[in-house]
């Protein structure tokens, strides 16, 4: 069987521990993502404007600290940063129930906690992307990313659904404690990894942080694949966040359904993501990564057209939305898995942290703008009309990739490009983290 062949990640104990850690941590984050605004509503009677500030605080660090974080990440052991980010989340999340217990919790406390969570998310996400190639071989990257993408998309859908149930029966403070516990168990899993990552070598003449940031941005701009991927992800995330901003209003108020149905719809997307993670690798091997990326993003974007078209009795609405979210989750995961692998193969190991951080500044930094866009469109045009605009935006992002050189990519690069701009190091090249050929 395929999973039993030599080199299978099912037999890679360290990867399985890392995968468990990522799944636990991301589950806790997604639970907290919904539990924080619910805490603001139930404990502090927060207004829509205050909720907007709270959500913006979560994503603001991607605009403000990603680039500097990427420089620092390339100078440190990524495993230590992953553990540190999880421990930081534990402290931040524990503050909410403590403040509530003593009756001193205020909305500005939640702003600070949300921003701190965003900072830890930046370090966790970028460090995780840079850590995987040090843990598995190049021939295993696509398989590893498939499994990690399954966790990412499933937790993005399942985490908020669990949070809604927990808050309903246990309350928001206890739900945040549960989220903190998942981060602690993530740390415990990371500590069991036996592979010891070597510390990146110290350059003889270390560049200033701003120079390294500029270098990473130039690398993205000059690479014909990375610049198209960065723009596409930025546009897609802009409209994705705008859609999610008005989605609850659409389901609960426009369609007249309840929150349990909303959870069901999101859960179906998670099931599609699981299937997408399973078929991402064989599809790329059979059709080539370029065709798979273009096709997957195209199908998942076109599926969004069904959302604003949904109307009528609940049975008809579910008949439209359940397949739509299933297909969207499936093909979005297929595309994201292959894109993550392509990025790791295009970027030299010594630049991976700061280049990924540069991309995240655009791709994730657009999300707070998307939240503002969704709210504005919903207020000015109406909720259903806002979803029409976001569906068009999704399709434009897919068209951008279809017209790019990525569409012609028939196989993954054999090896990352040589870094001709790197500063000589005090150690010999053999002492750095090795790259699988």
C-alpha positions in Angstrom: 0.0 0.0 0.0 1.2 3.6 -0.6 1.4 4.5 3.0 3.6 1.5 3.8 6.4 2.3 1.3 9.8 3.4 2.6 9.9 7.0 3.4 6.2 7.3 4.1 5.4 10.1 6.5 3.1 7.7 8.4 6.4 6.1 9.6 8.1 9.5 10.3 7.6 9.8 14.0 8.9 13.4 14.3 6.6 14.6 11.5 3.6 12.9 13.1 4.5 14.7 16.4 4.8 18.0 14.5 1.5 17.4 12.7 -0.2 16.7 16.0 1.2 19.8 17.5 0.1 21.9 14.5 -3.4 20.4 14.7 -3.8 21.0 18.4 -2.5 24.5 18.3 -4.6 25.6 15.3 -7.7 24.1 16.9 -7.2 26.2 19.9 -6.6 29.3 17.9 -9.8 28.8 15.9 -11.8 28.2 19.0 -10.4 31.4 20.5 -11.1 33.3 17.2 -14.8 32.9 17.8 -14.7 32.8 21.6 -13.0 36.2 21.9 -15.8 38.2 20.2 -18.4 36.1 21.9 -16.8 37.1 25.2 -17.0 40.7 24.2 -20.7 40.3 23.4 -21.8 38.3 26.4 -19.6 39.8 29.1 -19.2 43.4 27.9 -22.2 43.9 25.6 -19.8 45.0 22.8 -21.1 47.2 19.9 -20.5 46.3 16.2 -17.9 49.0 16.1 -16.0 47.5 19.0 -16.2 44.0 17.4 -14.7 45.5 14.3 -11.8 46.9 16.2 -11.4 43.5 18.0 -11.3 41.6 14.7 -8.9 44.1 13.1 -6.5 43.8 16.1 -6.2 40.1 15.4 -4.9 40.6 11.8 -3.1 43.9 12.3 0.2 42.2 13.2 0.4 40.7 9.7 0.8 44.2 8.4 2.9 45.6 11.2 5.3 42.9 12.3 5.5 40.1 9.6 8.5 41.5 7.8 10.6 42.0 10.9 9.5 38.6 12.3 10.6 36.9 9.1 14.2 38.3 9.5 14.3 37.1 13.1 12.9 33.7 12.3 15.7 33.1 9.7 18.2 33.8 12.5 16.7 31.4 15.0 15.8 27.8 15.5 12.2 27.5 14.2 11.2 24.8 16.7 11.9 27.1 19.6 9.9 29.9 18.1 6.9 27.5 17.6 7.0 26.5 21.2 7.4 30.2 22.3 4.4 31.2 20.2 2.2 28.5 21.8 3.3 29.5 25.3 2.6 33.1 24.6 -1.0 32.2 23.5 -1.4 30.3 26.8 -0.6 33.5 28.8 -2.7 35.7 26.6 -5.8 33.5 26.7 -5.5 32.8 30.4 -5.8 36.6 31.1 -9.4 36.7 30.0 -10.9 34.3 32.6 -8.7 35.7 35.3 -9.8 39.3 34.6 -13.4 38.1 34.3 -13.1 36.2 37.6 -12.0 39.4 39.5 -14.7 41.5 37.7 -12.2 43.9 36.0 -12.4 42.7 32.4 -12.9 45.6 29.9 -13.1 45.8 26.1 -9.6 47.4 25.8 -8.2 44.3 27.5 -9.6 42.2 24.7 -8.1 44.5 22.1 -4.6 43.9 23.6 -5.1 40.2 23.9 -6.4 40.0 20.3 -3.3 41.9 19.1 -1.0 39.6 21.1 -2.7 36.6 19.6 -2.1 38.0 16.2 1.6 38.5 16.9 2.0 35.0 18.1 0.1 33.8 15.0 2.6 35.6 12.8 5.6 33.8 14.4 3.8 30.5 14.5 2.7 30.5 10.9 5.9 31.7 9.3 8.1 29.5 11.6 6.0 26.5 10.8 6.4 27.0 7.0 10.2 27.4 7.4 10.5 24.4 9.9 8.9 21.7 7.7 11.7 21.5 5.1 14.2 21.0 8.0 12.1 18.0 9.3 11.3 16.1 6.1 13.0 15.5 2.8 12.2 17.4 -0.4 10.4 14.4 -1.9 8.1 14.4 1.2 7.2 18.0 1.2 4.0 17.7 -0.9 2.8 14.8 1.3 3.6 16.7 4.5 1.8 19.9 3.2 -1.2 17.8 2.3 -1.6 16.6 5.8 -0.9 20.0 7.3 -3.4 21.7 4.9 -6.0 19.2 6.0 -5.5 20.3 9.6 -5.5 23.9 8.7 -8.8 23.9 6.8 -10.6 21.4 9.1 -9.7 23.5 12.2 -10.7 26.7 10.4 -14.2 25.2 10.0 -14.4 22.9 13.0 -12.8 25.2 15.6 -15.5 27.9 15.4 -18.2 25.3 15.4 -16.8 23.8 18.6 -16.4 27.3 20.1 -20.1 28.0 19.6 -21.1 24.8 21.4 -18.6 25.4 24.3 -19.7 29.0 24.8 -23.3 28.0 24.8 -22.9 25.4 27.5 -19.7 26.4 29.4 -19.4 30.1 28.8 -16.7 32.2 27.0 -14.1 32.3 29.8 -14.0 28.5 30.2 -13.9 28.1 26.4 -10.8 30.3 26.3 -9.3 28.1 29.0 -9.9 25.1 26.8 -8.2 26.9 23.9 -5.2 27.6 26.2 -5.0 23.9 27.1 -4.7 22.9 23.5 -1.7 25.2 23.1 -0.1 23.5 26.1 -0.6 20.1 24.6 0.8 21.4 21.4 4.0 22.4 23.2 4.2 19.0 24.8 4.0 17.3 21.4 6.8 19.6 20.0 9.1 18.8 23.0 8.9 15.1 22.0 10.5 15.7 18.6 13.9 14.0 18.5 15.3 15.8 15.5 17.5 18.6 16.6 17.5 21.5 14.2 20.8 23.2 13.8 21.0 26.9 14.5 21.4 29.0 11.3 25.0 30.2 10.8 25.9 33.7 11.9 27.0 35.8 8.9 30.4 37.5 9.1 28.7 40.8 8.3 25.1 40.6 9.3 22.8 42.8 7.3 20.5 45.3 8.9 16.9 44.2 9.3 15.6 46.7 6.8 18.2 45.5 4.2 17.0 41.9 4.7 13.4 43.0 4.4 14.1 44.8 1.2 16.0 41.8 -0.1 13.1 39.5 0.7 10.6 41.8 -1.1 12.9 42.0 -4.2 13.1 38.2 -4.2 9.3 37.9 -4.3 9.0 40.6 -7.0 11.7 39.1 -9.2 10.4 35.5 -9.1 7.8 35.0 -11.8 5.9 32.5 -9.8 6.0 34.0 -6.3 4.8 37.5 -7.4 1.7 36.0 -9.0 1.0 33.8 -6.0 1.4 36.7 -3.6 -1.0 39.0 -5.5 -3.6 36.2 -5.9 -3.5 35.3 -2.2 -3.8 38.9 -1.2 -6.9 39.4 -3.4 -8.4 36.1 -2.4 -8.0 36.7 1.3 -9.4 40.2 0.9 -12.7 38.9 -0.5 -12.6 35.7 1.7 -12.6 37.9 4.9 -15.3 40.2 3.4 -17.5 37.2 2.7 -17.0 35.7 6.2 -17.8 39.1 7.7 -21.4 39.1 6.3 -21.9 35.3 6.1 -23.4 34.9 9.6 -25.8 37.8 8.9 -26.8 36.2 5.6 -27.4 32.7 7.1 -29.2 33.9 10.3 -31.1 37.0 9.1 -31.5 36.9 5.3 -32.1 33.1 5.0 -33.7 32.8 8.4 -31.7 29.8 9.5 -30.1 29.2 12.9 -26.6 29.0 14.2 -26.6 25.2 14.2 -27.2 25.2 10.5 -24.4 27.7 10.1 -22.1 25.2 11.9 -23.3 22.4 9.7 -22.5 24.4 6.6 -19.0 25.1 7.8 -18.5 21.5 8.9 -19.2 20.3 5.4 -16.4 22.5 4.2 -14.1 20.8 6.6 -15.1 17.4 5.2 -14.3 18.6 1.7 -10.9 19.8 2.9 -10.1 16.4 4.3 -10.8 14.9 0.9 -8.8 17.7 -0.8 -5.8 17.0 1.3 -6.0 13.3 0.3 -6.1 13.9 -3.4 -3.8 16.9 -3.7 -0.6 14.9 -4.2 -1.9 12.3 -6.7 -3.5 15.1 -8.7 -0.3 17.0 -8.9 1.6 13.9 -9.9 -0.9 13.0 -12.7 -1.7 16.5 -14.1 1.2 18.7 -13.0 1.1 21.3 -10.2 0.3 24.2 -12.6 -2.9 22.7 -14.0 -3.9 21.5 -10.5 -3.4 25.0 -8.9 -5.3 26.8 -11.7 -8.1 24.3 -11.9 -8.5 24.0 -8.1 -8.7 27.7 -7.5 -10.9 28.2 -10.5 -13.5 25.6 -9.3 -13.5 26.8 -5.7 -13.9 30.4 -6.8 -16.8 29.6 -9.2 -18.6 27.7 -6.5 -18.9 31.0 -4.5 -21.5 32.2 -7.0 -24.0 29.8 -5.5 -23.9 31.6 -2.1 -25.7 34.8 -2.9 -28.0 32.8 -5.2 -29.3 30.8 -2.3 -33.0 31.4 -1.4 -36.3 29.7 -0.7 -37.1 27.0 1.9 -34.5 25.6 4.2 -34.3 22.3 2.2 -33.5 24.1 -1.0 -31.0 26.4 0.6 -29.1 23.5 2.1 -29.2 21.7 -1.2 -27.3 24.6 -2.7 -25.0 25.6 0.2 -23.8 22.2 1.4 -22.4 21.0 -1.9 -21.0 24.5 -2.5 -19.0 24.6 0.8 -17.9 20.9 0.3 -16.6 21.7 -3.2 -15.0 24.9 -2.1 -13.2 23.3 0.9 -12.1 20.4 -1.3 -10.5 22.4 -4.2 -9.2 25.3 -2.0 -7.2 22.7 -0.1 -5.9 21.0 -3.2 -4.7 24.4 -4.5 -3.2 25.6 -1.2 -1.4 22.3 -0.7 0.4 22.5 -4.0 1.1 26.2 -3.6 2.7 25.7 -0.2 4.9 23.0 -1.7 5.8 25.2 -4.6 6.9 28.0 -2.4 9.1 25.8 -0.3 10.8 24.5 -3.4 11.3 28.0 -4.9 12.8 29.7 -1.9 16.3 28.9 -0.6 16.3 27.5 2.9 18.3 30.4 4.3 15.7 32.9 3.1 12.5 30.9 3.7 11.4 32.7 6.9 11.7 36.3 5.7 10.5 35.6 2.2 7.4 33.8 3.5 6.9 36.7 6.0 7.1 39.2 3.1 4.4 37.2 1.3 2.2 37.0 4.4 2.4 40.7 4.8 0.4 41.0 1.6 -1.6 37.8 1.7 -2.7 38.1 5.3 -2.4 41.8 5.7 -5.3 42.2 3.3 -7.6 40.5 5.8 -8.4 43.4 8.1 -9.1 45.4 5.0 -11.4 42.7 3.9 -13.3 42.8 7.2 -13.9 46.5 6.7 -14.8 46.0 3.0 -17.4 43.3 3.9 -19.0 45.5 6.6 -19.1 48.5 4.3 -20.6 46.6 1.4 -23.2 45.0 3.6 -24.2 48.4 5.0 -24.3 50.2 1.7 -25.5 47.6 -0.8 -27.1 44.9 1.4 -25.8 41.5 2.6 -26.8 39.5 -0.5 -25.4 42.1 -2.8 -22.1 42.2 -0.8 -21.8 38.4 -1.4 -22.2 39.0 -5.1 -19.3 41.4 -5.0 -17.1 38.9 -3.1 -18.0 36.1 -5.5 -16.7 38.3 -8.4 -13.6 39.0 -6.4 -12.9 35.3 -5.9 -13.2 34.7 -9.6 -10.9 37.5 -10.5 -8.2 36.1 -8.2 -8.6 32.7 -9.9 -8.4 34.4 -13.4 -5.1 36.1 -12.3 -3.5 32.7 -11.7 -4.9 31.2 -14.9 -3.2 33.9 -16.9 0.1 33.5 -15.0 3.2 31.4 -15.8 2.1 29.0 -13.0 -0.5 27.6 -15.4 2.3 26.2 -17.6 4.2 24.6 -14.7 4.2 20.8 -15.4 6.4 19.7 -12.4 7.8 21.1 -9.2 11.4 22.6 -9.4 14.1 20.0 -8.8 15.9 22.2 -6.4 15.6 25.8 -5.0 17.5 28.5 -6.9 21.0 29.2 -5.7 21.3 32.2 -3.3 23.9 34.4 -5.0 23.3 37.3 -2.7 23.9 35.6 0.6 26.5 37.0 2.9 29.4 34.5 3.6 29.1 32.9 7.0 31.5 32.1 9.7 30.8 28.4 9.4 31.3 26.2 6.4 28.2 25.5 4.2 28.1 21.9 5.4 27.2 23.1 8.9 24.0 24.7 7.8 20.7 22.9 7.6 21.0 20.5 4.7 18.7 20.6 1.6 17.5 17.3 0.2 18.4 17.0 -3.5 
